[in-house]
Amino acid sequence: MVARYAYVFPVAAGLLAATSYFINIASSDLMALVSTALLLGTAFSAVQHAERVSDRLGQPYGTLVLTFSVTLIEVSVLVSLMLNEGNNPTLAREAVLSTVMFVLTGVVGICLLLGGLRHYEQTIHQQGVSGYLSVIMAISVLGLVLPGQTWGGSAGHNTQIDVIFIMFAVVLLYGSFLFMQTVRHRSDFVAGEDAIEAHPTRRQALVSVVFLLVSLVGVVSLSNPVAAGAERLLRHLDLMDPDAVLGASVVAMLLLPETITAIRAARRNQMQRALNTSLGSALATIGLTLPVMVAVGALIDRQVELKLDPEDRVQLLLVLVLSVVSFGTGRTNALTGLVHMVLFLVYVMTLFFP
């Protein structure tokens, strides 16, 4: 069922964006605050309508609607931040890293912990989860670790050929995964509980499609004032790595609807659906957001730095290895969730004290 606010926020976001366009109030702090609140509410609305469309389409196609919607929202906000004022060369890298770390430690951790405490042990489709993790691992290392290990990366800058080839490999891997998920090995990504859920009517699905599009347009329209407000706020804070905090803040805000969706699924003993939502979000971000941000940077002649700092590289590799171990048996429990949550807290600490 779609909540009433899911119809109110998209309309309010559109009206505010139109008002700021004609009255030119985008630079005010009040506008930034209101825009941020509306953007978050509209993101929740988009997820609500995407879930209804998801239920109508069935899995795994429905999960793709939810994933692409959130990815589009994230890209629009990050591009606005990149275009706003000064250059943010590490913003794309930090946002992608934050998404992977937040999902594989925070979201997955709390799902495993709460699901394990409530249901003791939960089963998953090991082949499907292994498919997610194998592509996440490959793309993460190619996109975030390899650029710092090439000759150009070790010298302080990556050549254009390096970046183009790496991004081509990233898109190829993600495209191959989508084919396997939706065509060749579709059953590996569908949980048994998905087949018994009530589907919305065609009329309800069409209404949600319309409001989903309105929500996405509203988020894109509000991205500019939100970006401007975030930049002004960071100037007043004495942060050691402002790009990391900014990227993580955007990711945390935009992942909140999907996080709630995943947690609810885990508490209903639908761990496979929870993992489809959370891991699909991480994979879409690194498979789509990173190439798009690199392309935008090239088009507007802004530097985009990909290689990770040493402490981030260690944490990324650690959580990738842990994820393989956590899902290696096809059964999950609260202990593995607790380990993921501890790594999440460590990552949050290093954001502010790198």
BALOBA-1460 file (C-alpha; in Angstrom, 3 decimals):
// residues 354
<rec num="1" residu="m" x="0.000" y="0.000" z="0.000"/>
<rec num="2" residu="v" x="1.303" y="3.452" z="-0.945"/>
<rec num="3" residu="a" x="1.185" y="6.027" z="1.850"/>
<rec num="4" residu="r" x="-0.536" y="9.373" z="1.327"/>
<rec num="5" residu="y" x="2.702" y="11.312" z="1.604"/>
<rec num="6" residu="a" x="3.931" y="9.521" z="-1.525"/>
<rec num="7" residu="y" x="1.458" y="11.619" z="-3.524"/>
<rec num="8" residu="v" x="2.025" y="14.893" z="-1.641"/>
<rec num="9" residu="f" x="5.832" y="15.148" z="-1.704"/>
<rec num="10" residu="p" x="6.316" y="14.838" z="-5.499"/>
<rec num="11" residu="v" x="3.753" y="17.583" z="-6.154"/>
<rec num="12" residu="a" x="5.266" y="19.806" z="-3.448"/>
<rec num="13" residu="a" x="8.758" y="19.254" z="-4.867"/>
<rec num="14" residu="g" x="7.611" y="20.297" z="-8.324"/>
<rec num="15" residu="l" x="5.880" y="23.420" z="-7.007"/>
<rec num="16" residu="l" x="8.941" y="24.436" z="-4.993"/>
<rec num="17" residu="a" x="11.267" y="23.900" z="-7.939"/>
<rec num="18" residu="a" x="9.010" y="26.006" z="-10.179"/>
<rec num="19" residu="t" x="8.786" y="28.730" z="-7.531"/>
<rec num="20" residu="s" x="12.571" y="28.902" z="-7.137"/>
<rec num="21" residu="y" x="12.976" y="29.092" z="-10.907"/>
<rec num="22" residu="f" x="10.684" y="32.114" z="-11.298"/>
<rec num="23" residu="i" x="11.471" y="33.924" z="-8.022"/>
<rec num="24" residu="n" x="15.196" y="33.039" z="-7.889"/>
<rec num="25" residu="i" x="15.414" y="31.944" z="-4.243"/>
<rec num="26" residu="a" x="17.668" y="28.955" z="-4.855"/>
<rec num="27" residu="s" x="20.630" y="30.506" z="-3.055"/>
<rec num="28" residu="s" x="18.930" y="31.082" z="0.309"/>
<rec num="29" residu="d" x="19.623" y="28.894" z="3.329"/>
<rec num="30" residu="l" x="15.903" y="28.465" z="3.949"/>
<rec num="31" residu="m" x="15.456" y="27.212" z="0.383"/>
<rec num="32" residu="a" x="18.283" y="24.729" z="0.870"/>
<rec num="33" residu="l" x="16.770" y="23.429" z="4.115"/>
<rec num="34" residu="v" x="13.261" y="23.076" z="2.695"/>
<rec num="35" residu="s" x="14.635" y="21.528" z="-0.507"/>
<rec num="36" residu="t" x="16.595" y="18.940" z="1.466"/>
<rec num="37" residu="a" x="13.524" y="17.940" z="3.462"/>
<rec num="38" residu="l" x="11.409" y="17.742" z="0.315"/>
<rec num="39" residu="l" x="14.090" y="15.824" z="-1.571"/>
<rec num="40" residu="l" x="14.239" y="13.207" z="1.178"/>
<rec num="41" residu="g" x="10.450" y="12.917" z="1.273"/>
<rec num="42" residu="t" x="10.288" y="12.701" z="-2.510"/>
<rec num="43" residu="a" x="12.963" y="9.986" z="-2.499"/>
<rec num="44" residu="f" x="10.805" y="8.015" z="-0.067"/>
<rec num="45" residu="s" x="7.836" y="8.605" z="-2.368"/>
<rec num="46" residu="a" x="9.786" y="7.331" z="-5.360"/>
<rec num="47" residu="v" x="10.636" y="4.142" z="-3.486"/>
<rec num="48" residu="q" x="6.991" y="3.656" z="-2.470"/>
<rec num="49" residu="h" x="5.797" y="3.883" z="-6.055"/>
<rec num="50" residu="a" x="8.735" y="1.845" z="-7.351"/>
<rec num="51" residu="e" x="7.797" y="-0.911" z="-4.895"/>
<rec num="52" residu="r" x="4.236" y="-0.981" z="-6.199"/>
<rec num="53" residu="v" x="5.486" y="-1.179" z="-9.786"/>
<rec num="54" residu="s" x="7.914" y="-3.847" z="-8.563"/>
<rec num="55" residu="d" x="5.081" y="-5.942" z="-7.140"/>
<rec num="56" residu="r" x="3.178" y="-5.637" z="-10.413"/>
<rec num="57" residu="l" x="6.141" y="-6.679" z="-12.565"/>
<rec num="58" residu="g" x="7.349" y="-9.429" z="-10.248"/>
<rec num="59" residu="q" x="10.928" y="-10.303" z="-9.423"/>
<rec num="60" residu="p" x="13.660" y="-9.765" z="-10.426"/>
<rec num="61" residu="y" x="12.393" y="-7.061" z="-12.841"/>
<rec num="62" residu="g" x="10.656" y="-5.245" z="-10.021"/>
<rec num="63" residu="t" x="13.868" y="-4.940" z="-8.047"/>
<rec num="64" residu="l" x="15.505" y="-3.354" z="-11.102"/>
<rec num="65" residu="v" x="12.852" y="-0.616" z="-11.169"/>
<rec num="66" residu="l" x="13.617" y="0.210" z="-7.545"/>
<rec num="67" residu="t" x="17.367" y="0.059" z="-8.111"/>
<rec num="68" residu="f" x="17.410" y="2.258" z="-11.217"/>
<rec num="69" residu="s" x="15.130" y="4.808" z="-9.556"/>
<rec num="70" residu="v" x="17.436" y="5.264" z="-6.582"/>
<rec num="71" residu="t" x="20.503" y="5.295" z="-8.840"/>
<rec num="72" residu="l" x="19.011" y="8.084" z="-10.958"/>
<rec num="73" residu="i" x="18.292" y="10.091" z="-7.817"/>
<rec num="74" residu="e" x="21.843" y="9.618" z="-6.566"/>
<rec num="75" residu="v" x="23.418" y="10.558" z="-9.904"/>
<rec num="76" residu="s" x="21.361" y="13.751" z="-10.150"/>
<rec num="77" residu="v" x="22.408" y="14.906" z="-6.681"/>
<rec num="78" residu="l" x="26.081" y="14.038" z="-7.214"/>
<rec num="79" residu="v" x="26.196" y="15.770" z="-10.605"/>
<rec num="80" residu="s" x="24.677" y="18.880" z="-9.022"/>
<rec num="81" residu="l" x="27.359" y="18.797" z="-6.342"/>
<rec num="82" residu="m" x="30.035" y="18.390" z="-9.002"/>
<rec num="83" residu="l" x="28.708" y="21.333" z="-11.003"/>
<rec num="84" residu="n" x="28.262" y="23.567" z="-7.957"/>
<rec num="85" residu="e" x="31.088" y="26.009" z="-7.255"/>
<rec num="86" residu="g" x="34.564" y="24.456" z="-6.811"/>
<rec num="87" residu="n" x="35.888" y="21.185" z="-8.170"/>
<rec num="88" residu="n" x="35.298" y="18.048" z="-6.085"/>
<rec num="89" residu="p" x="37.730" y="15.562" z="-7.658"/>
<rec num="90" residu="t" x="37.160" y="12.801" z="-5.102"/>
<rec num="91" residu="l" x="33.382" y="13.198" z="-4.711"/>
<rec num="92" residu="a" x="32.419" y="10.428" z="-7.159"/>
<rec num="93" residu="r" x="34.952" y="8.053" z="-5.632"/>
<rec num="94" residu="e" x="33.819" y="8.774" z="-2.083"/>
<rec num="95" residu="a" x="30.126" y="8.425" z="-2.970"/>
<rec num="96" residu="v" x="30.679" y="5.067" z="-4.655"/>
<rec num="97" residu="l" x="32.867" y="3.825" z="-1.806"/>
<rec num="98" residu="s" x="30.304" y="5.013" z="0.746"/>
<rec num="99" residu="t" x="27.540" y="3.169" z="-1.061"/>
<rec num="100" residu="v" x="29.482" y="-0.097" z="-1.085"/>
<rec num="101" residu="m" x="30.531" y="0.281" z="2.561"/>
<rec num="102" residu="f" x="27.116" y="1.425" z="3.780"/>
<rec num="103" residu="v" x="25.341" y="-1.424" z="2.006"/>
<rec num="104" residu="l" x="27.784" y="-4.264" z="2.702"/>
<rec num="105" residu="t" x="28.335" y="-3.262" z="6.344"/>
<rec num="106" residu="g" x="25.427" y="-1.112" z="7.565"/>
<rec num="107" residu="v" x="22.378" y="-2.255" z="5.571"/>
<rec num="108" residu="v" x="23.398" y="-5.899" z="5.248"/>
<rec num="109" residu="g" x="24.581" y="-5.930" z="8.858"/>
<rec num="110" residu="i" x="21.347" y="-4.657" z="10.364"/>
<rec num="111" residu="c" x="19.289" y="-6.983" z="8.124"/>
<rec num="112" residu="l" x="21.313" y="-10.018" z="9.219"/>
<rec num="113" residu="l" x="21.270" y="-8.932" z="12.862"/>
<rec num="114" residu="l" x="17.552" y="-8.187" z="13.142"/>
<rec num="115" residu="g" x="16.570" y="-11.112" z="10.935"/>
<rec num="116" residu="g" x="18.796" y="-13.470" z="12.920"/>
<rec num="117" residu="l" x="17.491" y="-12.272" z="16.289"/>
<rec num="118" residu="r" x="13.908" y="-12.746" z="15.160"/>
<rec num="119" residu="h" x="14.151" y="-15.934" z="13.083"/>
<rec num="120" residu="y" x="17.385" y="-17.506" z="14.426"/>
<rec num="121" residu="e" x="18.649" y="-18.546" z="10.971"/>
<rec num="122" residu="q" x="17.518" y="-17.484" z="7.499"/>
<rec num="123" residu="t" x="18.150" y="-19.119" z="4.158"/>
<rec num="124" residu="i" x="19.160" y="-17.446" z="0.926"/>
<rec num="125" residu="h" x="19.765" y="-18.447" z="-2.684"/>
<rec num="126" residu="q" x="23.511" y="-18.832" z="-2.427"/>
<rec num="127" residu="q" x="24.036" y="-18.818" z="-6.186"/>
<rec num="128" residu="g" x="22.196" y="-15.520" z="-6.589"/>
<rec num="129" residu="v" x="24.042" y="-13.815" z="-3.732"/>
<rec num="130" residu="s" x="27.351" y="-15.139" z="-5.087"/>
<rec num="131" residu="g" x="26.469" y="-13.545" z="-8.421"/>
<rec num="132" residu="y" x="25.946" y="-10.176" z="-6.753"/>
<rec num="133" residu="l" x="29.153" y="-10.411" z="-4.735"/>
<rec num="134" residu="s" x="31.354" y="-11.603" z="-7.591"/>
<rec num="135" residu="v" x="30.416" y="-8.619" z="-9.761"/>
<rec num="136" residu="i" x="30.556" y="-6.169" z="-6.832"/>
<rec num="137" residu="m" x="34.051" y="-7.394" z="-5.979"/>
<rec num="138" residu="a" x="35.272" y="-7.183" z="-9.577"/>
<rec num="139" residu="i" x="33.841" y="-3.719" z="-10.228"/>
<rec num="140" residu="s" x="34.960" y="-2.326" z="-6.851"/>
<rec num="141" residu="v" x="38.548" y="-3.403" z="-7.371"/>
<rec num="142" residu="l" x="38.619" y="-2.337" z="-11.026"/>
<rec num="143" residu="g" x="36.994" y="1.027" z="-10.391"/>
<rec num="144" residu="l" x="38.467" y="2.016" z="-7.036"/>
<rec num="145" residu="v" x="41.655" y="0.029" z="-6.406"/>
<rec num="146" residu="l" x="43.229" y="-0.625" z="-9.810"/>
<rec num="147" residu="p" x="43.422" y="3.101" z="-10.815"/>
<rec num="148" residu="g" x="45.892" y="3.649" z="-7.985"/>
<rec num="149" residu="q" x="48.061" y="0.673" z="-8.964"/>
<rec num="150" residu="t" x="48.655" y="1.417" z="-12.648"/>
<rec num="151" residu="w" x="51.740" y="3.310" z="-13.802"/>
<rec num="152" residu="g" x="49.756" y="6.512" z="-14.284"/>
<rec num="153" residu="g" x="47.956" y="6.111" z="-10.973"/>
<rec num="154" residu="s" x="51.141" y="5.563" z="-9.001"/>
<rec num="155" residu="a" x="52.585" y="8.665" z="-10.656"/>
<rec num="156" residu="g" x="49.655" y="10.737" z="-9.416"/>
<rec num="157" residu="h" x="47.339" y="10.755" z="-12.427"/>
<rec num="158" residu="n" x="45.559" y="8.189" z="-14.593"/>
<rec num="159" residu="t" x="45.753" y="8.411" z="-18.358"/>
<rec num="160" residu="q" x="42.561" y="8.785" z="-20.349"/>
<rec num="161" residu="i" x="43.077" y="5.335" z="-21.885"/>
<rec num="162" residu="d" x="43.293" y="3.816" z="-18.386"/>
<rec num="163" residu="v" x="40.035" y="5.392" z="-17.269"/>
<rec num="164" residu="i" x="38.124" y="4.629" z="-20.489"/>
<rec num="165" residu="f" x="39.135" y="0.979" z="-20.459"/>
<rec num="166" residu="i" x="38.316" y="0.568" z="-16.773"/>
<rec num="167" residu="m" x="34.887" y="2.173" z="-17.211"/>
<rec num="168" residu="f" x="34.231" y="-0.005" z="-20.259"/>
<rec num="169" residu="a" x="35.016" y="-3.079" z="-18.170"/>
<rec num="170" residu="v" x="32.729" y="-1.832" z="-15.379"/>
<rec num="171" residu="v" x="29.766" y="-1.301" z="-17.728"/>
<rec num="172" residu="l" x="30.401" y="-4.658" z="-19.435"/>
<rec num="173" residu="l" x="30.383" y="-6.488" z="-16.114"/>
<rec num="174" residu="y" x="27.198" y="-4.792" z="-14.954"/>
<rec num="175" residu="g" x="25.454" y="-5.405" z="-18.268"/>
<rec num="176" residu="s" x="26.440" y="-9.078" z="-18.136"/>
<rec num="177" residu="f" x="25.053" y="-9.345" z="-14.625"/>
<rec num="178" residu="l" x="21.720" y="-7.813" z="-15.688"/>
<rec num="179" residu="f" x="21.427" y="-10.369" z="-18.492"/>
<rec num="180" residu="m" x="22.064" y="-13.234" z="-16.086"/>
<rec num="181" residu="q" x="19.670" y="-11.799" z="-13.489"/>
<rec num="182" residu="t" x="16.751" y="-11.156" z="-15.812"/>
<rec num="183" residu="v" x="17.168" y="-13.811" z="-18.523"/>
<rec num="184" residu="r" x="19.655" y="-16.646" z="-18.171"/>
<rec num="185" residu="h" x="19.632" y="-17.426" z="-14.422"/>
<rec num="186" residu="r" x="16.535" y="-15.588" z="-13.309"/>
<rec num="187" residu="s" x="15.503" y="-18.250" z="-10.764"/>
<rec num="188" residu="d" x="18.690" y="-17.656" z="-8.731"/>
<rec num="189" residu="f" x="17.487" y="-14.172" z="-7.814"/>
<rec num="190" residu="v" x="13.834" y="-14.933" z="-7.008"/>
<rec num="191" residu="a" x="12.784" y="-15.907" z="-3.505"/>
<rec num="192" residu="g" x="9.892" y="-18.278" z="-2.886"/>
<rec num="193" residu="e" x="7.910" y="-15.701" z="-0.916"/>
<rec num="194" residu="d" x="7.716" y="-13.397" z="-3.963"/>
<rec num="195" residu="a" x="5.312" y="-15.752" z="-5.694"/>
<rec num="196" residu="i" x="2.597" y="-15.507" z="-3.024"/>
<rec num="197" residu="e" x="2.442" y="-11.745" z="-2.629"/>
<rec num="198" residu="a" x="-0.682" y="-9.886" z="-3.752"/>
<rec num="199" residu="h" x="-0.112" y="-7.897" z="-6.916"/>
<rec num="200" residu="p" x="-1.564" y="-4.398" z="-7.401"/>
<rec num="201" residu="t" x="-4.044" y="-3.811" z="-10.185"/>
<rec num="202" residu="r" x="-2.995" y="-2.406" z="-13.554"/>
<rec num="203" residu="r" x="-4.598" y="0.951" z="-12.716"/>
<rec num="204" residu="q" x="-2.703" y="1.165" z="-9.408"/>
<rec num="205" residu="a" x="0.551" y="0.303" z="-11.163"/>
<rec num="206" residu="l" x="-0.006" y="2.962" z="-13.837"/>
<rec num="207" residu="v" x="-0.723" y="5.605" z="-11.194"/>
<rec num="208" residu="s" x="2.498" y="4.643" z="-9.432"/>
<rec num="209" residu="v" x="4.432" y="4.851" z="-12.700"/>
<rec num="210" residu="v" x="3.199" y="8.428" z="-13.185"/>
<rec num="211" residu="f" x="4.052" y="9.477" z="-9.631"/>
<rec num="212" residu="l" x="7.386" y="7.677" z="-9.815"/>
<rec num="213" residu="l" x="8.318" y="9.794" z="-12.834"/>
<rec num="214" residu="v" x="7.061" y="12.941" z="-11.096"/>
<rec num="215" residu="s" x="9.125" y="12.034" z="-8.025"/>
<rec num="216" residu="l" x="12.284" y="11.543" z="-10.078"/>
<rec num="217" residu="v" x="11.767" y="14.865" z="-11.867"/>
<rec num="218" residu="g" x="11.175" y="16.551" z="-8.514"/>
<rec num="219" residu="v" x="14.408" y="15.164" z="-7.068"/>
<rec num="220" residu="v" x="16.404" y="16.310" z="-10.097"/>
<rec num="221" residu="s" x="14.851" y="19.780" z="-9.817"/>
<rec num="222" residu="l" x="15.717" y="20.081" z="-6.125"/>
<rec num="223" residu="s" x="19.270" y="18.787" z="-6.484"/>
<rec num="224" residu="n" x="20.756" y="22.207" z="-7.251"/>
<rec num="225" residu="p" x="19.563" y="24.061" z="-4.105"/>
<rec num="226" residu="v" x="20.420" y="21.023" z="-1.967"/>
<rec num="227" residu="a" x="23.941" y="20.941" z="-3.439"/>
<rec num="228" residu="a" x="24.399" y="24.673" z="-2.867"/>
<rec num="229" residu="g" x="23.274" y="24.375" z="0.753"/>
<rec num="230" residu="a" x="25.572" y="21.408" z="1.384"/>
<rec num="231" residu="e" x="28.573" y="23.286" z="-0.004"/>
<rec num="232" residu="r" x="27.830" y="26.307" z="2.209"/>
<rec num="233" residu="l" x="27.497" y="24.087" z="5.278"/>
<rec num="234" residu="l" x="30.792" y="22.304" z="4.651"/>
<rec num="235" residu="r" x="32.618" y="25.617" z="4.392"/>
<rec num="236" residu="h" x="31.692" y="26.321" z="8.018"/>
<rec num="237" residu="l" x="32.905" y="22.921" z="9.268"/>
<rec num="238" residu="d" x="36.581" y="22.230" z="9.765"/>
<rec num="239" residu="l" x="36.612" y="18.730" z="8.229"/>
<rec num="240" residu="m" x="39.767" y="16.843" z="7.303"/>
<rec num="241" residu="d" x="38.108" y="15.198" z="4.277"/>
<rec num="242" residu="p" x="34.966" y="17.162" z="3.310"/>
<rec num="243" residu="d" x="34.398" y="15.213" z="0.074"/>
<rec num="244" residu="a" x="34.210" y="11.948" z="2.015"/>
<rec num="245" residu="v" x="31.689" y="13.354" z="4.493"/>
<rec num="246" residu="l" x="29.656" y="14.977" z="1.727"/>
<rec num="247" residu="g" x="29.564" y="11.819" z="-0.388"/>
<rec num="248" residu="a" x="28.650" y="9.682" z="2.617"/>
<rec num="249" residu="s" x="25.904" y="12.117" z="3.671"/>
<rec num="250" residu="v" x="24.306" y="12.021" z="0.220"/>
<rec num="251" residu="v" x="24.496" y="8.236" z="0.146"/>
<rec num="252" residu="a" x="23.061" y="7.848" z="3.659"/>
<rec num="253" residu="m" x="20.147" y="10.143" z="2.825"/>
<rec num="254" residu="l" x="19.322" y="8.483" z="-0.478"/>
<rec num="255" residu="l" x="19.809" y="4.914" z="0.754"/>
<rec num="256" residu="l" x="17.413" y="5.400" z="3.665"/>
<rec num="257" residu="p" x="14.259" y="4.327" z="1.758"/>
<rec num="258" residu="e" x="15.937" y="1.197" z="0.396"/>
<rec num="259" residu="t" x="17.387" y="0.473" z="3.828"/>
<rec num="260" residu="i" x="13.923" y="0.531" z="5.372"/>
<rec num="261" residu="t" x="12.608" y="-1.699" z="2.578"/>
<rec num="262" residu="a" x="15.410" y="-4.218" z="3.119"/>
<rec num="263" residu="i" x="14.980" y="-4.244" z="6.921"/>
<rec num="264" residu="r" x="11.240" y="-4.862" z="6.632"/>
<rec num="265" residu="a" x="11.883" y="-7.757" z="4.264"/>
<rec num="266" residu="a" x="14.472" y="-9.268" z="6.637"/>
<rec num="267" residu="r" x="12.080" y="-9.025" z="9.594"/>
<rec num="268" residu="r" x="9.397" y="-10.780" z="7.499"/>
<rec num="269" residu="n" x="11.884" y="-13.633" z="6.941"/>
<rec num="270" residu="q" x="12.378" y="-12.566" z="3.311"/>
<rec num="271" residu="m" x="16.171" y="-12.359" z="3.443"/>
<rec num="272" residu="q" x="16.610" y="-13.014" z="-0.266"/>
<rec num="273" residu="r" x="14.443" y="-10.022" z="-1.118"/>
<rec num="274" residu="a" x="16.318" y="-7.904" z="1.438"/>
<rec num="275" residu="l" x="19.622" y="-8.842" z="-0.185"/>
<rec num="276" residu="n" x="18.251" y="-8.279" z="-3.693"/>
<rec num="277" residu="t" x="17.320" y="-4.736" z="-2.673"/>
<rec num="278" residu="s" x="20.514" y="-3.876" z="-0.786"/>
<rec num="279" residu="l" x="23.100" y="-5.631" z="-2.947"/>
<rec num="280" residu="g" x="21.323" y="-4.501" z="-6.102"/>
<rec num="281" residu="s" x="21.633" y="-0.908" z="-4.916"/>
<rec num="282" residu="a" x="25.367" y="-1.258" z="-4.295"/>
<rec num="283" residu="l" x="25.931" y="-2.955" z="-7.628"/>
<rec num="284" residu="a" x="23.913" y="-0.400" z="-9.584"/>
<rec num="285" residu="t" x="25.794" y="2.455" z="-7.956"/>
<rec num="286" residu="i" x="29.254" y="1.180" z="-8.796"/>
<rec num="287" residu="g" x="28.132" y="-0.189" z="-12.151"/>
<rec num="288" residu="l" x="26.239" y="2.917" z="-13.304"/>
<rec num="289" residu="t" x="26.997" y="5.915" z="-11.091"/>
<rec num="290" residu="l" x="30.783" y="5.649" z="-11.397"/>
<rec num="291" residu="p" x="30.883" y="5.574" z="-15.237"/>
<rec num="292" residu="v" x="28.305" y="8.365" z="-15.441"/>
<rec num="293" residu="m" x="30.249" y="10.577" z="-13.044"/>
<rec num="294" residu="v" x="33.476" y="9.956" z="-14.956"/>
<rec num="295" residu="a" x="31.728" y="10.810" z="-18.232"/>
<rec num="296" residu="v" x="30.230" y="13.997" z="-16.777"/>
<rec num="297" residu="g" x="33.630" y="14.997" z="-15.439"/>
<rec num="298" residu="a" x="35.145" y="14.566" z="-18.897"/>
<rec num="299" residu="l" x="32.346" y="16.576" z="-20.538"/>
<rec num="300" residu="i" x="32.640" y="19.553" z="-18.195"/>
<rec num="301" residu="d" x="36.424" y="19.282" z="-17.888"/>
<rec num="302" residu="r" x="36.410" y="18.445" z="-14.175"/>
<rec num="303" residu="q" x="38.973" y="16.106" z="-12.684"/>
<rec num="304" residu="v" x="37.575" y="12.839" z="-11.287"/>
<rec num="305" residu="e" x="40.006" y="10.975" z="-9.047"/>
<rec num="306" residu="l" x="39.322" y="7.249" z="-8.680"/>
<rec num="307" residu="k" x="42.108" y="5.746" z="-6.583"/>
<rec num="308" residu="l" x="41.377" y="5.147" z="-2.904"/>
<rec num="309" residu="d" x="43.389" y="6.250" z="0.084"/>
<rec num="310" residu="p" x="45.217" y="3.397" z="1.880"/>
<rec num="311" residu="e" x="42.818" y="3.165" z="4.850"/>
<rec num="312" residu="d" x="39.785" y="3.086" z="2.539"/>
<rec num="313" residu="r" x="41.406" y="0.426" z="0.379"/>
<rec num="314" residu="v" x="42.011" y="-1.813" z="3.408"/>
<rec num="315" residu="q" x="38.424" y="-1.428" z="4.632"/>
<rec num="316" residu="l" x="36.971" y="-2.120" z="1.195"/>
<rec num="317" residu="l" x="38.986" y="-5.312" z="0.719"/>
<rec num="318" residu="l" x="38.141" y="-6.447" z="4.256"/>
<rec num="319" residu="v" x="34.393" y="-6.057" z="3.812"/>
<rec num="320" residu="l" x="34.479" y="-7.788" z="0.406"/>
<rec num="321" residu="v" x="36.205" y="-10.818" z="1.912"/>
<rec num="322" residu="l" x="33.843" y="-10.788" z="4.909"/>
<rec num="323" residu="s" x="30.791" y="-10.716" z="2.623"/>
<rec num="324" residu="v" x="31.972" y="-13.826" z="0.794"/>
<rec num="325" residu="v" x="32.409" y="-15.634" z="4.116"/>
<rec num="326" residu="s" x="29.069" y="-14.415" z="5.540"/>
<rec num="327" residu="f" x="27.021" y="-15.795" z="2.653"/>
<rec num="328" residu="g" x="29.201" y="-18.814" z="1.896"/>
<rec num="329" residu="t" x="26.898" y="-21.372" z="3.554"/>
<rec num="330" residu="g" x="23.541" y="-20.189" z="2.215"/>
<rec num="331" residu="r" x="22.343" y="-19.512" z="5.781"/>
<rec num="332" residu="t" x="22.671" y="-16.325" z="7.829"/>
<rec num="333" residu="n" x="22.517" y="-15.522" z="11.539"/>
<rec num="334" residu="a" x="22.875" y="-12.636" z="13.978"/>
<rec num="335" residu="l" x="26.627" y="-13.141" z="14.582"/>
<rec num="336" residu="t" x="27.594" y="-12.281" z="11.009"/>
<rec num="337" residu="g" x="25.274" y="-9.282" z="11.168"/>
<rec num="338" residu="l" x="27.042" y="-8.049" z="14.286"/>
<rec num="339" residu="v" x="30.455" y="-8.307" z="12.586"/>
<rec num="340" residu="h" x="29.193" y="-6.275" z="9.613"/>
<rec num="341" residu="m" x="27.771" y="-3.629" z="11.955"/>
<rec num="342" residu="v" x="31.092" y="-3.249" z="13.792"/>
<rec num="343" residu="l" x="32.875" y="-2.640" z="10.474"/>
<rec num="344" residu="f" x="30.214" y="-0.065" z="9.631"/>
<rec num="345" residu="l" x="30.932" y="1.865" z="12.840"/>
<rec num="346" residu="v" x="34.658" y="1.778" z="12.101"/>
<rec num="347" residu="y" x="34.038" y="3.165" z="8.607"/>
<rec num="348" residu="v" x="31.879" y="6.006" z="9.950"/>
<rec num="349" residu="m" x="34.626" y="6.870" z="12.445"/>
<rec num="350" residu="t" x="37.259" y="7.078" z="9.693"/>
<rec num="351" residu="l" x="35.055" y="9.485" z="7.738"/>
<rec num="352" residu="f" x="35.583" y="12.134" z="10.373"/>
<rec num="353" residu="f" x="39.019" y="11.025" z="11.599"/>
<rec num="354" residu="p" x="40.821" y="9.548" z="8.575"/>
